[in-house]
Amino acid sequence: GGNQSFSVSIPASSAVGIFSVQAAAVSGSISHTGQVALTVNPVITTADDGTSFVLQTQTSTETTRVGLLQAWGAAITEVSLNGVDYVNNDDPGRQIQTSLWDANANYNTSWGYNPIESGDHDFQGSPVLASTLMPDSIYTKTQPIQWAPENFGGGYGNPVLGDAYIEKWISVVPGYNRVFKVHYKITHFGTDAHAEALQELPVMYVNPNVTNFF
C-alpha cells in the first residue's frame, strides 16, 4: 500500500531508446515484480540564431538538426546529421514544405494558383506570422505567397500573398535522436473555391548525397 521512489542514473554514453527495467518489491514473504518502461532521450535543444529556428538532438556520437529558414517562410531548409545537410535549397520551390494547387488553374500558358510556403520564383520569401520555440519543439505560422506573382498583379519587389495559413509543429519523437514529427495545419480563409487536386503536403527535395530515400 505504500510508495517507494527510486532513481536511475543514465551515463552520457548510453544509447537512445525505449528500454524495459524489471522492478522487484519484497516485504517479508510477499514479493512482486513488474516492468517499468524507461525512455532515454537525446539532449534536445531549440534555438533562434537570427536566421533560422533550429531543433537539435545530441548524443555522445551524433548531432541531428532541423533548421527552418525565417526569410523563407520558416520552411524546413535543413535536415542534417553531423553537419551533412540533406535538403536541397536551390530555389524557394524546393526544401521540405507545403505547396498548394488548384485543379481549375492553368499552369501551361500562365502559372496559376500556387501558394508556396517558402516563397516565389523571384526568391521573395513568405512572411512568418507567428513562432514559438519550446524546449523540445517548434511552432510556426506562415502565409504563403504565389509562386508566379506577375500573374496576380505583383512581381519582383511586390510578392502576392496567398489565401491560406500554414501552421506546423515540429517535435522530437521520444526515444529517438534521428526521428522528428512534423504536423501541418492548413487553413483556407478565402471566399473562393479551389478544385480538388494533388497537393504537395509536403514536397521534399533532397541533395545528391541521398542515394536512397525512405
C-alpha positions as CSV (number, residue, x, y, z in Angstrom):
1,G,0.0,0.0,0.0
2,G,3.0,2.3,0.1
3,N,5.1,4.1,-2.4
4,Q,8.8,3.7,-3.0
5,S,10.8,6.2,-5.0
6,F,14.0,5.3,-6.9
7,S,16.3,7.0,-9.3
8,V,18.0,5.7,-12.4
9,S,21.4,7.1,-13.5
10,I,22.0,7.2,-17.2
11,P,25.6,7.7,-18.4
12,A,26.2,10.2,-21.3
13,S,27.4,7.3,-23.5
14,S,24.1,5.4,-23.1
15,A,22.2,4.5,-26.3
16,V,19.0,6.4,-27.0
17,G,15.8,4.3,-27.0
18,I,13.0,2.7,-25.0
19,F,14.1,0.1,-22.5
20,S,12.4,-2.2,-20.1
21,V,13.5,-2.3,-16.5
22,Q,12.3,-5.1,-14.1
23,A,11.4,-3.8,-10.7
24,A,11.1,-6.2,-7.7
25,A,9.4,-5.4,-4.4
26,V,9.8,-7.6,-1.3
27,S,8.1,-7.4,2.1
28,G,8.7,-10.4,4.3
29,S,7.3,-13.4,2.4
30,I,5.4,-11.2,-0.1
31,S,7.1,-10.3,-3.4
32,H,6.0,-8.7,-6.6
33,T,7.8,-7.9,-9.9
34,G,6.8,-5.6,-12.7
35,Q,8.1,-4.0,-15.8
36,V,9.0,-0.3,-15.9
37,A,9.4,1.4,-19.3
38,L,12.4,3.7,-19.4
39,T,12.8,6.2,-22.3
40,V,16.3,7.5,-22.8
41,N,16.1,10.6,-24.9
42,P,19.0,12.6,-26.5
43,V,19.8,16.1,-25.3
44,I,17.2,18.2,-27.1
45,T,17.6,22.0,-27.7
46,T,15.8,24.7,-29.7
47,A,17.4,28.0,-30.8
48,D,16.8,31.1,-32.8
49,D,20.1,32.1,-34.3
50,G,18.6,35.2,-36.0
51,T,18.5,33.4,-39.4
52,S,16.9,30.0,-38.6
53,F,14.8,28.3,-36.0
54,V,16.7,25.2,-35.0
55,L,15.6,22.0,-33.3
56,Q,18.6,19.8,-32.4
57,T,19.2,16.4,-30.8
58,Q,22.6,15.3,-29.5
59,T,24.0,12.0,-28.3
60,S,27.6,11.1,-27.5
61,T,28.3,10.4,-31.2
62,E,25.7,12.3,-33.2
63,T,24.2,15.7,-33.7
64,T,20.9,15.9,-35.7
65,R,19.5,19.3,-36.7
66,V,16.3,20.5,-38.3
67,G,16.5,24.1,-39.5
68,L,13.7,26.5,-40.5
69,L,14.9,29.5,-42.5
70,Q,13.0,32.5,-41.3
71,A,13.4,34.5,-44.5
72,W,11.8,31.7,-46.5
73,G,8.6,31.2,-44.6
74,A,10.2,29.1,-41.8
75,A,10.2,26.2,-44.3
76,I,12.4,23.2,-43.4
77,T,15.7,24.1,-45.2
78,E,18.0,21.9,-43.2
79,V,17.9,18.3,-42.0
80,S,21.5,17.4,-41.1
81,L,23.4,14.6,-39.4
82,N,26.8,15.5,-38.0
83,G,26.9,18.6,-40.3
84,V,25.9,16.8,-43.5
85,D,22.7,18.5,-44.9
86,Y,20.3,16.5,-47.0
87,V,17.8,19.2,-48.0
88,N,18.0,20.9,-51.4
89,N,17.6,24.7,-51.3
90,D,18.4,25.7,-54.9
91,D,15.3,27.9,-55.0
92,P,12.2,28.6,-52.8
93,G,10.2,25.9,-54.6
94,R,12.2,23.0,-53.0
95,Q,13.0,22.3,-49.4
96,I,10.7,20.2,-47.2
97,Q,7.5,22.3,-47.3
98,T,3.9,22.6,-48.5
99,S,2.7,23.8,-51.9
100,L,-0.9,24.4,-52.7
101,W,-2.6,23.7,-56.1
102,D,-6.0,24.2,-57.8
103,A,-7.3,21.8,-60.5
104,N,-9.1,24.7,-62.1
105,A,-6.0,26.7,-62.6
106,N,-3.9,26.9,-65.8
107,Y,-0.2,26.0,-65.3
108,N,0.7,25.9,-69.0
109,T,0.3,29.4,-70.5
110,S,0.3,31.4,-67.3
111,W,1.2,29.8,-64.0
112,G,-1.9,29.8,-61.9
113,Y,-2.8,29.4,-58.2
114,N,0.2,28.1,-56.3
115,P,0.9,29.5,-52.8
116,I,4.3,28.3,-51.6
117,E,5.4,28.0,-48.0
118,S,9.0,29.1,-48.8
119,G,8.4,31.9,-51.3
120,D,8.1,32.7,-55.0
121,H,10.3,32.2,-58.1
122,D,11.7,35.8,-57.6
123,F,13.3,34.4,-54.4
124,Q,11.0,36.5,-52.3
125,G,10.1,34.8,-49.0
126,S,6.8,34.1,-47.5
127,P,6.1,36.0,-44.2
128,V,6.2,34.2,-40.8
129,L,3.3,35.5,-38.8
130,A,4.0,33.7,-35.5
131,S,6.5,31.4,-34.0
132,T,7.1,29.7,-30.7
133,L,10.2,27.8,-29.5
134,M,9.5,25.3,-26.8
135,P,12.2,23.1,-25.1
136,D,11.6,20.2,-27.4
137,S,9.5,21.5,-30.3
138,I,9.0,24.5,-32.7
139,Y,5.7,26.1,-33.9
140,T,5.4,28.4,-36.8
141,K,2.6,30.1,-38.7
142,T,3.2,31.3,-42.3
143,Q,1.2,33.0,-45.0
144,P,2.4,31.5,-48.3
145,I,2.9,33.7,-51.4
146,Q,2.0,32.9,-55.0
147,W,4.9,31.2,-56.9
148,A,4.2,33.5,-60.0
149,P,3.3,36.9,-58.6
150,E,3.2,38.5,-62.0
151,N,0.1,36.6,-62.8
152,F,-1.7,38.0,-59.7
153,G,-0.8,41.7,-60.1
154,G,2.6,41.5,-58.4
155,G,6.2,40.9,-59.4
156,Y,9.7,41.4,-58.3
157,G,9.6,43.6,-55.2
158,N,5.8,43.0,-54.9
159,P,5.1,39.5,-53.7
160,V,1.4,38.3,-53.7
161,L,0.0,36.8,-50.5
162,G,-1.9,33.6,-50.8
163,D,-5.3,32.9,-49.3
164,A,-4.2,30.4,-46.7
165,Y,-2.3,30.0,-43.4
166,I,0.2,27.2,-43.0
167,E,0.9,26.2,-39.4
168,K,3.3,23.4,-38.4
169,W,4.6,21.8,-35.2
170,I,8.0,20.0,-35.3
171,S,8.9,17.8,-32.4
172,V,11.3,15.0,-31.4
173,V,9.9,11.5,-31.2
174,P,10.6,10.1,-27.7
175,G,13.3,7.5,-27.6
176,Y,14.9,8.5,-31.0
177,N,17.5,11.0,-31.9
178,R,17.0,10.9,-35.7
179,V,13.2,10.9,-35.8
180,F,11.2,14.1,-36.0
181,K,7.4,14.5,-36.3
182,V,6.1,17.3,-38.5
183,H,2.4,18.2,-38.1
184,Y,0.8,20.5,-40.5
185,K,-2.5,22.5,-40.3
186,I,-3.5,24.4,-43.4
187,T,-6.4,26.9,-43.3
188,H,-8.0,28.4,-46.4
189,F,-9.6,31.7,-45.4
190,G,-10.6,33.0,-48.9
191,T,-14.2,33.2,-50.1
192,D,-13.5,31.4,-53.4
193,A,-13.2,27.7,-54.2
194,H,-10.2,25.7,-55.4
195,A,-10.9,22.4,-57.2
196,E,-9.6,19.2,-55.7
197,A,-6.0,18.5,-56.9
198,L,-3.0,16.6,-55.8
199,Q,-1.3,18.7,-53.1
200,E,2.4,18.8,-52.1
201,L,1.9,18.0,-48.4
202,P,4.8,18.1,-48.1
203,V,7.1,18.3,-51.1
204,M,10.6,17.1,-50.4
205,Y,13.7,17.9,-52.4
206,V,17.0,16.3,-51.3
207,N,20.6,16.7,-52.2
208,P,22.6,14.3,-54.5
209,N,24.2,12.8,-51.4
210,V,21.0,10.9,-50.8
211,T,21.1,7.7,-52.8
212,N,18.1,6.1,-51.0
213,F,15.1,7.9,-49.6
214,F,12.5,6.4,-47.3
